[in-house]
Amino acid sequence: MKNFRSLGVGLALAALVGAWAVPASAKEWKEITIGVEGAFPPFNLTTPDGKLDGFDMDVAKEVCKRANLKCTFVAQDWDSQIPSLLANKFDAVLTMGPNPKRREVIDFTDPYAITPNTFLVAKDGPLAKLPHTGENISVNDASSKPVLEELRAKLKGKSVGVALSTSQQQFMEENFKNDADLRTYKSSEQGQLDLDTGRIDAQFDNVVFVASMVEKSKGNLVASGPFLTGGIMATNVCIGIRKNEPELKEILSKAIQSAAADGTLRNLSVKWFKTDVSPK
């Protein structure tokens, strides 16, 4: 902040600004463009005929209807979602989890789902029986420290896949980069293909994606290890928007709240995930 030479000059300038300033009018949103990966089933996927589908798409269409918005959807690689949002190519992006690093550059609506992370592994692989499998553990709690130590010992020398530019990648690098061989992929589906062929020992991902892959594998893949939340992990699933656009944030959040209140989000969750991950 600049210093003025005298109090008088400062007061005079303040008076001029007050006289000339025109209050900024609220932006009226009628239509928006929404970015989506289209390669993270069952959250979002691209059908064989090129159409976008999945839980995110059902939620987004419901939110747009309740918000009286005309919405256009664009599929794009995950690691370019936030740059495209900041470059005004999109007005919003789906499947975006808030964490401290992302909050530095973008804003978020209320969550439309809440999901932890865990490991996807081969049924007969070396990591099929990780400690604390199925337990809900927050890394924000001090009691999680011995759990992470146990995981470090089990992951030592093992290869683990993560999707690029995700909070799962950040969490694994923050906690296991000196133990596991971390390998990054453009999408979760690409990592799962390497898991299927034995090129990696595990994949660390969203529990809903993991459950979907377990079901599709017909017994060849299993979920292993605890259900982890907290820390750098972005387990709240929100719509990402640019900072300083409070009108759009309010419009979208109110529509999400409405869909949660009347059970629509719960019904869509059960439809796609066979379980309820809607916000309570």
C-alpha distance (Angstrom), angle and dihedral (degrees) to the residues before:
residue distance angle dihedral
M1 . . .
K2 3.80 . .
N3 3.82 121.4 .
F4 3.80 118.5 -130.6
R5 3.80 119.9 -137.8
S6 3.78 92.7 -125.4
L7 3.77 140.4 9.1
G8 3.79 89.2 -117.6
V9 3.78 93.2 60.3
G10 3.79 90.6 48.6
L11 3.79 93.5 51.3
A12 3.79 92.0 46.4
L13 3.80 91.8 52.2
A14 3.80 91.7 47.2
A15 3.79 89.9 52.9
L16 3.81 91.7 51.8
V17 3.79 92.6 48.9
G18 3.78 90.5 49.1
A19 3.78 91.5 50.9
W20 3.79 97.0 47.1
A21 3.80 101.5 36.3
V22 3.79 116.3 107.5
P23 3.81 115.9 -156.0
A24 3.80 111.3 -110.8
S25 3.78 111.6 -114.3
A26 3.78 119.6 -130.5
K27 3.80 113.9 -100.5
E28 3.78 114.2 -112.4
W29 3.79 111.8 -139.4
K30 3.79 116.5 -153.1
E31 3.79 101.5 153.0
I32 3.79 136.7 12.5
T33 3.80 139.8 -174.4
I34 3.80 115.2 -128.7
G35 3.78 125.7 -159.3
V36 3.81 121.2 -144.6
E37 3.81 132.6 172.3
G38 3.79 97.5 -135.1
A39 3.83 91.1 -157.5
F40 3.81 106.2 79.8
P41 3.82 107.1 86.3
P42 2.93 134.1 -134.5
F43 3.83 88.8 16.4
N44 3.79 91.7 52.0
L45 3.79 134.3 -13.4
T46 3.78 143.5 162.0
T47 3.79 116.7 -118.2
P48 3.84 121.4 -136.2
D49 3.81 89.0 -99.4
G50 3.81 91.6 54.6
K51 3.81 100.4 -102.0
L52 3.80 123.4 138.2
D53 3.80 114.3 -120.4
G54 3.79 141.8 157.5
F55 3.79 141.3 86.3
D56 3.81 94.0 -53.1
M57 3.78 92.2 53.1
D58 3.81 93.1 49.6
V59 3.80 90.3 48.7
A60 3.80 93.8 45.6
K61 3.80 93.3 49.8
E62 3.81 90.2 49.3
V63 3.81 91.5 48.4
C64 3.81 92.1 48.1
K65 3.81 90.7 50.5
R66 3.80 93.2 50.2
A67 3.81 91.5 44.8
N68 3.82 92.7 48.7
L69 3.79 90.5 -123.9
K70 3.78 128.8 146.1
C71 3.81 103.0 -134.5
T72 3.79 129.1 -162.6
F73 3.81 117.6 -166.6
V74 3.80 124.8 -147.9
A75 3.82 124.8 -171.5
Q76 3.80 115.6 -140.4
D77 3.82 138.4 155.2
W78 3.79 113.6 -78.1
D79 3.80 97.1 -121.5
S80 3.81 91.3 58.1
Q81 3.81 96.4 49.1
I82 3.82 98.8 94.0
P83 3.84 94.5 40.5
S84 3.81 89.0 51.6
L85 3.81 90.6 49.0
L86 3.81 91.5 51.1
A87 3.81 90.5 46.6
N88 3.84 89.5 55.4
K89 3.79 93.1 -115.0
F90 3.80 86.7 122.4
D91 3.79 131.9 26.1
A92 3.80 92.8 -155.1
V93 3.82 140.3 8.0
L94 3.80 128.8 -147.8
T95 3.82 132.0 -132.2
M96 3.79 91.5 26.9
G97 3.80 117.8 156.5
P98 3.81 118.5 -159.4
N99 3.78 118.1 -126.1
P100 3.82 130.9 155.9
K101 3.82 95.2 -91.6
R102 3.78 94.4 49.2
R103 3.79 92.0 45.0
E104 3.78 87.6 61.9
V105 3.80 91.2 66.1
I106 3.82 109.5 21.8
D107 3.80 141.5 24.7
F108 3.80 131.3 -127.2
T109 3.79 140.9 -141.4
D110 3.78 123.2 -132.5
P111 3.84 110.6 -69.6
Y112 3.79 120.3 -91.1
A113 3.83 93.1 -167.3
I114 3.81 137.7 14.0
T115 3.82 118.5 -149.3
P116 3.85 135.9 164.0
N117 3.83 128.1 -142.2
T118 3.81 130.8 -115.2
F119 3.82 142.8 157.2
L120 3.80 126.8 -78.1
V121 3.82 110.8 -154.2
A122 3.80 142.2 163.5
K123 3.80 112.6 -87.7
D124 3.80 91.3 -125.5
G125 3.81 95.8 33.3
P126 3.83 129.3 115.3
L127 3.82 93.1 -99.2
A128 3.80 98.9 46.6
K129 3.80 92.8 113.3
L130 3.79 106.9 42.0
P131 3.83 115.7 169.0
H132 3.83 120.2 -92.0
T133 3.80 93.8 18.3
G134 3.79 110.9 -174.1
E135 3.81 95.2 8.1
N136 3.81 118.0 130.6
I137 3.81 107.8 -126.8
S138 3.80 129.7 173.9
V139 3.79 114.2 -153.1
N140 3.81 87.0 -150.5
D141 3.82 88.0 74.0
A142 3.80 120.0 83.7
S143 3.81 88.7 -133.7
S144 3.82 88.8 69.7
K145 3.83 93.7 68.8
P146 3.83 96.7 82.6
V147 3.82 89.3 44.3
L148 3.81 91.0 56.0
E149 3.80 89.9 47.3
E150 3.79 90.3 54.1
L151 3.80 90.0 50.0
R152 3.81 91.4 49.4
A153 3.78 90.1 55.6
K154 3.82 92.2 49.5
L155 3.83 94.2 44.8
K156 3.81 94.1 48.3
G157 3.79 108.0 129.3
K158 3.82 93.1 -3.1
S159 3.82 124.3 124.2
V160 3.82 117.3 -120.3
G161 3.79 125.8 -174.4
V162 3.81 125.0 -144.7
A163 3.79 133.4 174.6
L164 3.79 116.4 -107.9
S165 3.81 120.8 -101.6
T166 3.81 93.5 12.4
S167 3.78 131.4 126.5
Q168 3.81 86.5 -119.6
Q169 3.81 88.8 62.9
Q170 3.81 91.1 47.3
F171 3.80 92.6 48.6
M172 3.80 94.0 49.3
E173 3.80 92.3 47.3
E174 3.78 90.9 47.3
N175 3.80 94.5 50.6
F176 3.83 110.6 20.8
K177 3.82 110.2 24.2
N178 3.81 91.4 110.4
D179 3.79 92.9 49.2
A180 3.80 112.0 33.9
D181 3.79 129.7 47.9
L182 3.82 99.2 -116.9
R183 3.79 116.8 -155.0
T184 3.79 124.0 -172.2
Y185 3.80 129.6 -144.9
K186 3.77 135.3 -169.2
S187 3.80 89.8 -123.0
S188 3.79 140.2 7.4
E189 3.80 90.2 -111.3
Q190 3.82 91.3 58.8
G191 3.79 90.6 52.9
Q192 3.78 91.2 49.2
L193 3.82 90.3 54.2
D194 3.81 90.3 56.9
L195 3.80 89.4 47.7
D196 3.81 89.8 53.0
T197 3.81 91.5 53.4
G198 3.82 94.8 44.5
R199 3.80 96.7 -111.4
I200 3.81 90.1 126.0
D201 3.80 132.0 28.8
A202 3.82 98.3 -139.7
Q203 3.76 145.6 -1.2
F204 3.81 121.8 -140.0
D205 3.78 110.3 -148.7
N206 3.77 149.7 129.2
V207 3.80 112.2 -48.6
V208 3.80 92.3 -126.0
F209 3.80 91.9 55.0
V210 3.80 89.0 45.8
A211 3.82 92.3 51.2
S212 3.79 90.8 48.9
M213 3.81 92.5 51.6
V214 3.81 91.2 46.7
E215 3.80 90.1 54.5
K216 3.80 93.4 47.1
S217 3.80 92.9 47.9
K218 3.84 92.1 63.3
G219 3.77 93.2 -136.6
N220 3.80 100.4 -35.8
L221 3.82 94.9 102.8
V222 3.82 130.6 43.9
A223 3.80 138.9 -176.2
S224 3.80 111.7 -109.2
G225 3.79 133.5 -175.8
P226 3.81 132.5 19.9
F227 3.80 127.6 -39.6
L228 3.81 100.3 -109.3
T229 3.81 129.1 -156.6
G230 3.79 136.2 162.8
G231 3.79 134.3 44.4
I232 3.78 116.0 62.3
M233 3.80 91.2 -17.9
A234 3.77 116.1 111.8
T235 3.80 103.1 -145.1
N236 3.80 95.6 155.9
V237 3.80 107.7 87.2
C238 3.81 110.0 -143.9
I239 3.78 142.5 155.5
G240 3.79 110.6 -98.1
I241 3.81 119.2 -138.1
R242 3.79 136.8 170.9
K243 3.77 119.1 -85.9
N244 3.80 119.7 -99.5
E245 3.80 95.2 32.1
P246 3.81 99.2 111.6
E247 3.79 94.5 158.3
L248 3.80 93.6 60.0
K249 3.80 91.6 43.2
E250 3.80 91.0 52.6
I251 3.82 93.8 46.0
L252 3.81 93.7 50.5
S253 3.81 95.4 40.8
K254 3.81 92.6 51.0
A255 3.80 89.9 51.5
I256 3.82 90.5 49.7
Q257 3.82 91.0 48.5
S258 3.80 90.0 50.7
A259 3.81 92.5 50.0
A260 3.81 90.4 48.5
A261 3.79 94.0 47.6
D262 3.81 96.5 54.3
G263 3.83 94.6 43.5
T264 3.81 97.4 -107.3
L265 3.81 93.6 123.6
R266 3.79 90.4 48.0
N267 3.81 91.4 51.6
L268 3.82 92.3 48.3
S269 3.80 90.2 47.9
V270 3.80 92.3 53.0
K271 3.81 90.3 45.3
W272 3.79 93.9 56.3
F273 3.81 104.7 24.4
K274 3.81 103.8 27.0
T275 3.82 86.3 -128.4
D276 3.80 138.1 69.9
V277 3.81 114.4 -101.8
S278 3.79 95.1 154.3
P279 3.83 117.9 131.4
K280 3.80 114.0 -94.6
